[in-house]
Amino acid sequence: MKKVKGSAKKETLRQVLAYISRYKLLIIISMIFAAASSALTLYMPILTGNAIDMIIGKGNVNFSAVSKTLLIIGIMVAVNAVLQWFMNTINNRVVYNVVRDIRSEAFAHLQTLPLSYIDSHQHGELVSRLIADVDQFADGLLMGFTQLFTGVVTIIGTLAFMLTIDIKITVLVVFLTPMSFFAAKFIAGRTYGYFRTQSEIRGEQTALIDEMIGNQKIVQAFSYEENAVGRFTEINDKLTKASVKAVFFSSLTNPTTRFINNLIYASVGLTGALSVIRGGLSVGGLTCFLSYANQYTKPFNEISGVITELQNAISCASRIFELIKEKPQLPDSDNAAELKKAEGSVRLDDVSFSYVPEKKLIEHFDLDIHKGQRVAVVGPTGCGKTTLINLLMRFYDVTDGSISVDGYKITDITRSSLRHNYGMVLQETWIKKGTIKENIIMGKPDADIDEVITAAKATYAHNFIKRLPNGYDTVISDANSGLSQGQKQLLCITRIMLSIPPMLILDEATSSIDTRTEKQIQHSFAEMTKGRTSFIVAHRLSTIRTADIILVMKDGSIIEQGTHKQLLEKNGFYANLYNSQFAV
């Protein structure tokens, strides 16, 4: 298990480095600035030691030389500050460019994932990966850049300077210092799992918040508030415990390494003092060496802290890369054809499909639809109506059998061209943030305002649009539009009315519209569907009486089919459904 975790961490780190390597030039410049900054920092103790030696002893104070040394130190401090500023600016740019690349790639990859993946994961948890986990990763990576480069350069430079002063004491420091690093590595290696658990629970919490906010009306309608708070409290407590463990173990690193470093500093001080007594080292030299010993151990302390933060960053990055590594939907075949403008004949040949292998839904389904037919699909909840639509649009691929449009198997047609030939209005509406006009012209971006108004009048949406503050230029969004559900649905219908593709899918397209407006829209639908193959899913059977063929589905199979009149005469399942809606 540890090997798996270790290999996963190495793979995540390898991927992070691959993203960072895109900015090699900036990293090289940052390292040059880090080296220059460290060199200036390391040279200052020598100047300080020299200045101290200039003022030791009665009548042995060289004010001129001391003043000159202090001036040089002041200039070096100013230059060092500028170098540090440039280095931090470059590091920030690299980190946030890397974060931008990862977040962009993750979101772009999300668009390529099959609908089955989206349906099987909580949306809030996916949002948490793209937002919270990436932010946590950025914080850890930024600390790594800021302290890792300067830390490594400082260690190497300090070691070189110490060797020029006293080799024996240097060997003592080099021998003792790695103890703090190994202690930090030991602790940090055990914090990865805690940070990973923390990220997962944070995603679970985000998913719950998203679920509760998105369904607040239902929560209040069923007095579910206490249960919601209870669920949140339970997850929040889990997150608190996981966070406390992660922070507790990671916070052990700093005091542990500081304790070891202080022991090293005391050892150097004692050894150096004995060397001064024996005359092997001057007081200024000892001061310089103590300063170097402190600077040498300090990066180990900082790097150990960085390692702890990187555990958190890597655990968050691993969740992001898991999303990026998810298999995308099967790509279009290399020789996939572009379906320009479909005639509209559709055939389902021995189609079988199930969302879960052990639970069969559609089996050996056959259907032959001719160009221009209006096909209504009815049946009880869960019979496979919406699944049929998902298969026609190739949101899901069939398990067995095939679906063809105009004689071409849809697996031999590009998804984009197939879907471009369908106009789709769903029961669930979606409004993007933008103006009324921008929402309507999504399917036909080059449409002018006159075309938009004509389409809106045909769907009876024009009346409420013109009453809005800025008419067709009124800015709306799905979350805060000020429109009723029925008005949103009218806008979605208007989109299709504007573009009118060769084939139509109307899945409970008028479910949120009042009966009077629905009757008016039926006339528009009649015109819109004339000569176009149309699939109409409806619960209100009164709306599909004029369909050319009605498919009655049950348990994933067609059990009856025919016209409204023919099905009533059969006095079967459809007749029972229809009569139950109009029973007095």
C-alpha positions as CSV (number, residue, x, y, z in Angstrom):
1,M,0.0,0.0,0.0
2,K,2.8,2.4,0.9
3,K,4.5,1.5,-2.4
4,V,1.4,2.4,-4.3
5,K,1.1,5.7,-2.4
6,G,4.8,6.4,-2.9
7,S,4.6,5.7,-6.7
8,A,1.4,7.9,-6.9
9,K,3.3,10.8,-5.2
10,K,6.2,10.4,-7.6
11,E,3.9,10.3,-10.6
12,T,2.1,13.4,-9.4
13,L,5.4,15.2,-8.8
14,R,6.6,14.2,-12.2
15,Q,3.5,15.7,-13.8
16,V,3.9,18.9,-11.7
17,L,7.5,19.2,-13.0
18,A,6.3,18.7,-16.5
19,Y,4.0,21.7,-16.2
20,I,6.8,23.8,-14.5
21,S,9.3,22.9,-17.3
22,R,7.3,24.9,-19.7
23,Y,8.7,28.0,-18.1
24,K,12.4,27.0,-18.0
25,L,13.7,30.5,-18.9
26,L,11.8,32.2,-16.1
27,I,13.0,29.5,-13.7
28,I,16.7,29.9,-14.8
29,I,16.4,33.7,-14.3
30,S,14.8,33.2,-10.9
31,M,17.7,30.8,-9.9
32,I,20.3,33.4,-11.1
33,F,18.6,36.0,-8.9
34,A,18.4,33.5,-6.0
35,A,22.1,32.7,-6.4
36,A,23.0,36.4,-6.5
37,S,20.8,37.2,-3.5
38,S,22.3,34.3,-1.5
39,A,25.9,35.4,-2.4
40,L,25.2,38.9,-1.1
41,T,23.6,37.5,2.0
42,L,26.5,35.2,2.6
43,Y,29.2,37.8,2.0
44,M,27.7,40.2,4.6
45,P,28.8,38.1,7.7
46,I,32.5,38.4,6.5
47,L,32.1,42.2,6.3
48,T,30.4,42.1,9.8
49,G,33.2,40.0,11.2
50,N,35.9,42.3,9.7
51,A,34.1,45.3,11.2
52,I,34.1,43.6,14.6
53,D,37.8,42.9,14.4
54,M,38.4,46.6,13.6
55,I,36.9,47.7,16.9
56,I,38.3,45.1,19.3
57,G,41.1,46.3,21.6
58,K,41.9,49.6,23.3
59,G,42.8,52.3,20.7
60,N,42.3,49.9,17.9
61,V,39.1,51.4,16.4
62,N,39.4,52.2,12.7
63,F,36.4,54.5,12.2
64,S,37.1,55.2,8.5
65,A,37.3,51.5,7.7
66,V,34.3,50.6,9.8
67,S,32.2,53.4,8.1
68,K,33.3,52.2,4.6
69,T,32.3,48.6,5.6
70,L,28.9,49.7,6.9
71,L,28.3,51.7,3.7
72,I,29.1,48.6,1.6
73,I,26.7,46.5,3.8
74,G,24.0,49.1,3.3
75,I,24.4,49.0,-0.5
76,M,24.4,45.2,-0.5
77,V,21.2,45.1,1.6
78,A,19.4,47.4,-0.9
79,V,20.6,45.4,-3.9
80,N,19.6,42.2,-2.2
81,A,16.1,43.6,-1.6
82,V,15.7,44.4,-5.3
83,L,16.9,40.9,-6.3
84,Q,14.4,39.4,-3.8
85,W,11.6,41.4,-5.3
86,F,12.4,40.4,-8.9
87,M,12.8,36.7,-7.8
88,N,9.5,36.7,-6.0
89,T,7.7,38.4,-8.9
90,I,9.1,35.7,-11.3
91,N,8.2,32.9,-9.0
92,N,4.6,34.2,-8.7
93,R,4.4,34.4,-12.5
94,V,5.6,30.8,-12.9
95,V,3.3,29.4,-10.2
96,Y,0.1,31.2,-11.4
97,N,0.9,30.3,-15.0
98,V,1.3,26.7,-14.0
99,V,-2.0,26.9,-12.0
100,R,-3.7,28.5,-15.0
101,D,-2.5,25.8,-17.3
102,I,-3.6,23.0,-15.0
103,R,-7.0,24.5,-14.3
104,S,-7.5,25.2,-18.1
105,E,-6.5,21.7,-19.0
106,A,-8.7,20.2,-16.3
107,F,-11.7,22.2,-17.4
108,A,-11.1,21.5,-21.1
109,H,-10.8,17.8,-20.3
110,L,-14.0,18.0,-18.4
111,Q,-15.7,18.9,-21.6
112,T,-14.4,15.7,-23.3
113,L,-15.5,13.3,-20.5
114,P,-18.4,11.0,-21.2
115,L,-21.7,12.0,-19.7
116,S,-21.6,8.9,-17.7
117,Y,-18.7,10.3,-15.7
118,I,-20.5,13.6,-15.0
119,D,-23.7,11.7,-14.0
120,S,-21.8,9.5,-11.6
121,H,-20.0,12.2,-9.7
122,Q,-21.3,15.0,-7.5
123,H,-21.0,18.3,-9.3
124,G,-19.8,20.1,-6.1
125,E,-17.0,17.6,-5.7
126,L,-15.8,18.3,-9.3
127,V,-16.0,22.1,-8.5
128,S,-13.9,21.5,-5.4
129,R,-11.2,19.9,-7.5
130,L,-11.1,22.7,-10.0
131,I,-11.2,25.5,-7.4
132,A,-10.3,24.6,-3.8
133,D,-7.7,21.9,-4.7
134,V,-6.0,24.1,-7.3
135,D,-5.8,27.0,-4.9
136,Q,-4.2,24.8,-2.2
137,F,-1.8,23.5,-4.8
138,A,-0.8,27.0,-5.8
139,D,-0.1,28.0,-2.2
140,G,2.2,25.0,-1.6
141,L,3.9,25.5,-5.0
142,L,4.5,29.2,-4.4
143,M,6.1,28.5,-1.0
144,G,8.2,25.8,-2.6
145,F,9.5,28.2,-5.3
146,T,10.1,31.1,-2.9
147,Q,12.1,29.1,-0.3
148,L,13.4,26.0,-2.1
149,F,15.7,27.8,-4.6
150,T,17.2,30.2,-2.1
151,G,17.5,27.5,0.5
152,V,19.5,25.1,-1.7
153,V,21.8,27.9,-3.0
154,T,22.3,29.2,0.6
155,I,23.2,25.8,1.9
156,I,25.8,25.3,-0.9
157,G,27.2,28.8,-0.6
158,T,27.3,28.8,3.2
159,L,29.2,25.5,3.2
160,A,31.8,27.0,0.8
161,F,32.3,30.1,3.0
162,M,32.6,28.0,6.2
163,L,35.2,25.8,4.7
164,T,37.4,28.9,4.1
165,I,37.1,29.8,7.8
166,D,37.5,26.5,9.8
167,I,37.3,23.1,8.3
168,K,36.9,21.1,11.6
169,I,33.9,23.1,12.8
170,T,32.4,23.0,9.2
171,V,32.6,19.2,9.3
172,L,30.8,19.2,12.7
173,V,28.0,21.4,11.2
174,V,27.7,19.3,8.1
175,F,27.5,16.1,10.2
176,L,24.8,17.3,12.6
177,T,22.6,19.4,10.3
178,P,21.0,16.6,8.2
179,M,19.5,15.3,11.4
180,S,16.9,18.1,11.1
181,F,16.2,17.3,7.5
182,F,15.7,13.6,8.2
183,A,13.4,14.4,11.1
184,A,11.3,16.7,8.8
185,K,11.2,14.1,6.1
186,F,10.0,11.4,8.6
187,I,7.2,13.6,9.8
188,A,6.2,15.0,6.4
189,G,6.1,11.5,4.9
190,R,3.2,10.7,7.3
191,T,1.2,13.8,6.6
192,Y,0.4,13.1,2.9
193,G,-2.4,10.7,3.8
194,Y,-4.0,13.2,6.2
195,F,-3.9,16.0,3.6
196,R,-5.3,13.7,1.0
197,T,-8.2,12.8,3.3
198,Q,-8.7,16.5,4.1
199,S,-9.0,17.3,0.4
200,E,-11.5,14.5,-0.2
201,I,-13.7,15.6,2.7
202,R,-13.5,19.2,1.6
203,G,-14.8,18.0,-1.8
204,E,-17.6,16.1,-0.1
205,Q,-18.5,19.2,1.9
206,T,-18.6,21.4,-1.3
207,A,-20.8,18.9,-3.0
208,L,-23.3,19.0,-0.1
209,I,-23.4,22.8,0.0
210,D,-23.9,22.9,-3.8
211,E,-26.7,20.3,-3.5
212,M,-28.5,22.2,-0.6
213,I,-28.2,25.6,-2.2
214,G,-29.4,24.4,-5.6
215,N,-32.4,22.7,-4.0
216,Q,-33.2,25.2,-1.2
217,K,-36.9,25.4,-2.1
218,I,-37.3,21.6,-1.8
219,V,-35.3,21.7,1.5
220,Q,-37.7,24.2,3.0
221,A,-40.8,22.7,1.5
222,F,-40.1,19.4,3.2
223,S,-38.7,21.0,6.4
224,Y,-35.4,19.3,5.7
225,E,-33.3,22.2,7.2
226,E,-32.4,20.3,10.4
227,N,-31.4,17.2,8.5
228,A,-29.3,19.3,6.1
229,V,-27.6,21.0,9.0
230,G,-27.1,17.6,10.6
231,R,-25.4,16.2,7.4
232,F,-23.3,19.4,7.1
233,T,-22.3,19.2,10.8
234,E,-21.3,15.5,10.4
235,I,-19.1,16.3,7.4
236,N,-17.8,19.4,9.0
237,D,-16.7,17.5,12.1
238,K,-15.0,14.9,9.8
239,L,-13.2,17.8,8.1
240,T,-12.2,19.3,11.4
241,K,-10.7,16.0,12.7
242,A,-8.9,15.4,9.4
243,S,-7.6,19.0,9.3
244,V,-6.5,18.9,13.0
245,K,-4.5,15.7,12.4
246,A,-2.9,17.1,9.2
247,V,-2.0,20.4,10.8
248,F,-0.9,18.8,14.1
249,F,1.5,16.3,12.4
250,S,2.8,18.9,9.9
251,S,3.3,21.5,12.6
252,L,5.7,19.1,14.5
253,T,8.2,19.7,11.7
254,N,9.1,23.2,12.6
255,P,9.7,22.9,16.4
256,T,11.6,19.6,15.8
257,T,14.0,21.0,13.3
258,R,14.4,24.2,15.3
259,F,15.3,22.2,18.4
260,I,17.9,20.2,16.4
261,N,19.3,23.4,14.8
262,N,19.6,25.2,18.2
263,L,21.6,22.2,19.4
264,I,23.9,22.5,16.4
265,Y,24.2,26.3,17.0
266,A,25.2,25.7,20.6
267,S,27.7,23.0,19.6
268,V,29.3,25.4,17.0
269,G,29.4,28.2,19.6
270,L,31.1,26.0,22.2
271,T,33.6,24.5,19.7
272,G,34.3,28.0,18.2
273,A,34.8,29.6,21.7
274,L,37.4,26.9,22.5
275,S,39.1,27.6,19.2
276,V,39.3,31.4,20.0
277,I,40.8,30.6,23.4
278,R,43.5,28.5,21.7
279,G,44.1,31.3,19.2
280,G,42.9,29.3,16.2
281,L,40.1,31.8,15.4
282,S,39.5,35.5,16.0
283,V,36.4,36.9,17.7
284,G,35.2,38.4,14.4
285,G,35.8,35.0,12.7
286,L,33.8,33.3,15.4
287,T,31.0,35.8,14.9
288,C,31.1,35.3,11.2
289,F,31.1,31.5,11.6
290,L,28.1,31.6,14.0
291,S,26.3,33.7,11.5
292,Y,27.1,31.1,8.8
293,A,26.1,28.2,11.0
294,N,22.7,29.9,11.6
295,Q,22.3,30.6,7.9
296,Y,23.3,27.0,7.0
297,T,20.7,25.4,9.3
298,K,18.0,27.9,8.6
299,P,17.3,26.7,5.0
300,F,17.0,23.1,6.4
301,N,14.3,24.4,8.7
302,E,12.6,26.3,5.8
303,I,12.9,23.4,3.4
304,S,11.4,21.1,5.9
305,G,8.5,23.4,6.2
306,V,8.3,23.5,2.4
307,I,8.3,19.7,2.3
308,T,5.3,19.7,4.7
309,E,3.4,22.3,2.5
310,L,4.3,20.3,-0.6
311,Q,2.6,17.2,0.9
312,N,-0.6,19.2,0.9
313,A,0.1,20.6,-2.5
314,I,0.9,17.2,-4.0
315,S,-2.2,15.6,-2.4
316,C,-4.4,18.3,-4.0
317,A,-2.6,18.0,-7.3
318,S,-3.1,14.3,-7.3
319,R,-6.9,14.8,-7.2
320,I,-6.7,17.3,-10.1
321,F,-4.5,15.0,-12.2
322,E,-6.9,12.1,-11.4
323,L,-9.6,14.2,-13.2
324,I,-7.2,15.0,-16.1
325,K,-6.3,11.3,-16.5
326,E,-9.9,10.2,-16.7
327,K,-10.5,8.5,-20.0
328,P,-12.4,10.9,-22.4
329,Q,-15.3,9.7,-24.4
330,L,-14.4,7.6,-27.4
331,P,-13.1,10.0,-30.0
332,D,-14.7,10.2,-33.4
333,S,-13.1,7.6,-35.8
334,D,-10.5,9.0,-38.2
335,N,-12.7,8.5,-41.2
336,A,-15.9,9.8,-39.5
337,A,-18.1,11.7,-41.9
338,E,-19.6,15.1,-41.5
339,L,-23.4,15.0,-41.6
340,K,-24.2,18.2,-43.5
341,K,-27.9,18.4,-43.5
342,A,-29.8,15.3,-42.5
343,E,-32.8,14.1,-44.4
344,G,-34.2,12.8,-41.2
345,S,-34.6,9.0,-41.5
346,V,-33.6,7.2,-38.3
347,R,-33.2,3.5,-37.6
348,L,-32.5,1.7,-34.4
349,D,-31.4,-1.9,-35.1
350,D,-31.4,-4.5,-32.3
351,V,-30.3,-1.8,-29.8
352,S,-29.4,-2.8,-26.2
353,F,-28.3,-0.5,-23.5
354,S,-27.9,-0.3,-19.7
355,Y,-26.3,2.4,-17.5
356,V,-25.1,-0.4,-15.1
357,P,-24.2,-3.8,-16.6
358,E,-26.1,-5.8,-14.0
359,K,-29.3,-3.8,-14.5
360,K,-30.8,-4.1,-18.0
361,L,-32.8,-1.2,-19.4
362,I,-33.2,-1.4,-23.1
363,E,-32.9,-4.8,-24.9
364,H,-33.2,-5.7,-28.6
365,F,-34.9,-2.4,-29.4
366,D,-35.9,-1.9,-33.1
367,L,-37.3,1.3,-34.6
368,D,-37.6,2.6,-38.1
369,I,-38.5,6.3,-38.5
370,H,-39.1,7.9,-41.9
371,K,-38.1,11.4,-43.0
372,G,-40.5,14.0,-41.6
373,Q,-42.4,11.8,-39.2
374,R,-43.6,13.2,-35.9
375,V,-42.8,10.5,-33.3
376,A,-44.2,10.7,-29.8
377,V,-42.7,8.6,-27.1
378,V,-44.8,7.9,-24.0
379,G,-44.7,5.5,-21.1
380,P,-44.4,5.4,-17.3
381,T,-41.5,6.9,-15.4
382,G,-38.3,4.9,-15.8
383,C,-39.4,3.1,-19.0
384,G,-36.4,4.4,-21.1
385,K,-37.9,7.5,-22.8
386,T,-35.1,9.9,-21.9
387,T,-32.5,7.1,-22.4
388,L,-33.7,6.8,-25.9
389,I,-33.1,10.5,-26.4
390,N,-29.6,10.1,-24.9
391,L,-28.8,7.4,-27.4
392,L,-30.1,9.3,-30.4
393,M,-27.9,12.3,-29.5
394,R,-25.0,9.9,-28.7
395,F,-24.7,11.3,-25.2
396,Y,-24.3,7.6,-24.4
397,D,-23.2,4.8,-26.9
398,V,-25.3,1.7,-27.3
399,T,-24.1,-1.5,-25.7
400,D,-25.2,-3.6,-28.6
401,G,-26.8,-3.0,-32.0
402,S,-26.6,0.3,-33.9
403,I,-28.4,3.6,-34.6
404,S,-28.4,5.1,-38.1
405,V,-29.3,8.5,-39.5
406,D,-29.9,8.6,-43.3
407,G,-28.3,5.2,-43.6
408,Y,-25.1,6.2,-41.8
409,K,-24.3,4.6,-38.4
410,I,-24.0,7.5,-35.9
411,T,-20.7,6.0,-34.8
412,D,-19.4,6.7,-38.3
413,I,-20.5,10.4,-38.0
414,T,-18.8,13.1,-36.0
415,R,-20.6,13.9,-32.8
416,S,-20.7,17.6,-33.5
417,S,-22.3,17.3,-36.9
418,L,-24.8,14.7,-35.6
419,R,-25.9,17.0,-32.8
420,H,-25.9,20.1,-35.1
421,N,-28.7,18.4,-37.0
422,Y,-30.8,18.0,-33.9
423,G,-32.7,20.8,-32.2
424,M,-33.3,19.9,-28.6
425,V,-35.6,21.4,-25.9
426,L,-35.4,19.7,-22.5
427,Q,-37.6,19.8,-19.4
428,E,-34.6,21.3,-17.6
429,T,-33.9,24.8,-18.9
430,W,-30.5,26.4,-19.1
431,I,-29.9,30.1,-19.4
432,K,-26.4,31.4,-19.8
433,K,-25.3,34.8,-18.3
434,G,-25.9,37.4,-21.1
435,T,-28.7,39.3,-22.8
436,I,-32.0,37.8,-23.9
437,K,-30.8,38.1,-27.5
438,E,-27.5,36.3,-26.8
439,N,-29.4,33.4,-25.2
440,I,-31.7,33.1,-28.2
441,I,-29.0,33.2,-30.9
442,M,-26.9,30.4,-29.4
443,G,-27.8,28.0,-32.2
444,K,-27.6,30.8,-34.9
445,P,-25.0,33.4,-33.8
446,D,-25.3,35.4,-37.0
447,A,-29.1,36.0,-36.6
448,D,-30.2,39.6,-36.7
449,I,-32.7,41.2,-34.3
450,D,-35.6,40.9,-36.8
451,E,-35.1,37.1,-37.0
452,V,-34.9,36.9,-33.2
453,I,-38.2,38.9,-32.8
454,T,-40.0,36.7,-35.4
455,A,-38.9,33.5,-33.6
456,A,-40.0,35.0,-30.2
457,K,-43.4,36.0,-31.5
458,A,-43.9,32.5,-32.9
459,T,-43.3,31.0,-29.4
460,Y,-45.3,33.8,-27.6
461,A,-42.1,34.8,-25.8
462,H,-42.1,38.3,-27.3
463,N,-44.9,39.6,-25.0
464,F,-42.9,39.1,-21.8
465,I,-39.6,40.1,-23.3
466,K,-40.8,43.5,-24.4
467,R,-42.0,44.1,-20.8
468,L,-38.4,43.6,-19.5
469,P,-36.4,46.7,-18.6
470,N,-34.2,46.6,-21.7
471,G,-36.2,44.2,-23.8
472,Y,-34.0,41.9,-25.8
473,D,-30.9,43.6,-24.3
474,T,-31.9,42.7,-20.7
475,V,-29.0,40.8,-19.0
476,I,-30.1,37.6,-17.3
477,S,-28.5,34.4,-15.9
478,D,-29.7,31.0,-14.9
479,A,-29.4,31.7,-11.2
480,N,-30.6,35.3,-11.1
481,S,-32.8,36.0,-14.2
482,G,-36.0,37.3,-12.6
483,L,-37.8,35.0,-15.0
484,S,-40.2,32.2,-14.2
485,Q,-39.5,28.7,-15.1
486,G,-42.1,28.9,-17.9
487,Q,-40.5,32.0,-19.3
488,K,-37.1,30.3,-19.3
489,Q,-38.6,27.4,-21.1
490,L,-40.1,29.7,-23.7
491,L,-36.6,31.2,-24.4
492,C,-35.2,27.7,-24.9
493,I,-38.0,26.9,-27.3
494,T,-37.3,30.2,-29.1
495,R,-33.7,29.1,-29.6
496,I,-34.8,26.1,-31.6
497,M,-37.5,28.1,-33.4
498,L,-34.8,30.5,-34.6
499,S,-32.4,27.9,-36.0
500,I,-34.9,25.1,-36.9
501,P,-32.5,22.2,-37.6
502,P,-33.6,19.1,-39.7
503,M,-34.5,17.0,-36.7
504,L,-36.1,17.9,-33.4
505,I,-36.2,16.4,-29.9
506,L,-38.8,17.9,-27.6
507,D,-38.4,16.3,-24.1
508,E,-41.3,17.6,-22.0
509,A,-40.7,20.9,-23.8
510,T,-43.8,22.5,-22.4
511,S,-43.8,21.0,-18.9
512,S,-43.4,24.4,-17.2
513,I,-45.8,26.4,-19.4
514,D,-49.5,27.1,-18.6
515,T,-52.1,25.3,-20.5
516,R,-53.3,28.4,-22.5
517,T,-49.8,29.3,-23.7
518,E,-49.1,25.6,-24.4
519,K,-52.1,25.4,-26.7
520,Q,-50.8,28.5,-28.6
521,I,-47.3,27.0,-28.8
522,Q,-48.7,23.8,-30.2
523,H,-49.5,25.7,-33.4
524,S,-45.9,26.9,-33.6
525,F,-44.7,23.4,-33.0
526,A,-46.9,22.1,-35.8
527,E,-45.3,24.6,-38.2
528,M,-41.8,23.9,-36.8
529,T,-42.1,20.1,-37.1
530,K,-43.7,20.2,-40.5
531,G,-41.4,18.1,-42.8
532,R,-38.9,17.5,-40.0
533,T,-38.3,14.3,-38.1
534,S,-39.4,15.0,-34.6
535,F,-39.2,13.0,-31.4
536,I,-41.6,14.2,-28.7
537,V,-41.5,12.9,-25.2
538,A,-44.6,13.9,-23.3
539,H,-46.6,13.1,-20.2
540,R,-49.5,15.2,-21.2
541,L,-51.0,12.8,-23.8
542,S,-53.3,15.5,-25.1
543,T,-50.3,17.2,-26.7
544,I,-49.3,14.3,-28.9
545,R,-52.6,13.2,-30.4
546,T,-51.6,14.5,-33.9
547,A,-48.3,12.6,-33.9
548,D,-47.7,10.4,-37.0
549,I,-46.7,7.5,-34.8
550,I,-46.8,7.0,-31.0
551,L,-44.4,4.7,-29.4
552,V,-45.5,3.3,-26.0
553,M,-42.6,2.1,-23.9
554,K,-42.4,0.0,-20.9
555,D,-39.4,-1.5,-19.2
556,G,-37.1,-0.5,-22.1
557,S,-39.2,-2.0,-24.8
558,I,-41.9,-0.8,-27.3
559,I,-45.0,-2.6,-26.3
560,E,-47.4,-0.7,-28.6
561,Q,-47.1,1.7,-31.5
562,G,-49.5,3.4,-33.9
563,T,-51.5,6.6,-34.2
564,H,-53.6,8.0,-31.4
565,K,-56.8,6.7,-32.9
566,Q,-55.3,3.2,-33.5
567,L,-54.0,2.9,-30.0
568,L,-57.3,3.9,-28.4
569,E,-59.1,1.3,-30.5
570,K,-56.7,-1.4,-29.3
571,N,-57.8,-0.5,-25.7
572,G,-54.4,-1.5,-24.4
573,F,-51.8,0.1,-22.2
574,Y,-51.9,3.5,-24.1
575,A,-55.6,3.6,-23.8
576,N,-55.4,3.1,-20.0
577,L,-52.8,5.9,-19.7
578,Y,-54.8,8.3,-21.8
579,N,-58.1,7.6,-20.1
580,S,-56.5,7.9,-16.7
581,Q,-55.6,11.5,-17.5
582,F,-59.1,12.4,-18.5
583,A,-61.1,10.3,-16.0
584,V,-63.7,12.3,-14.2
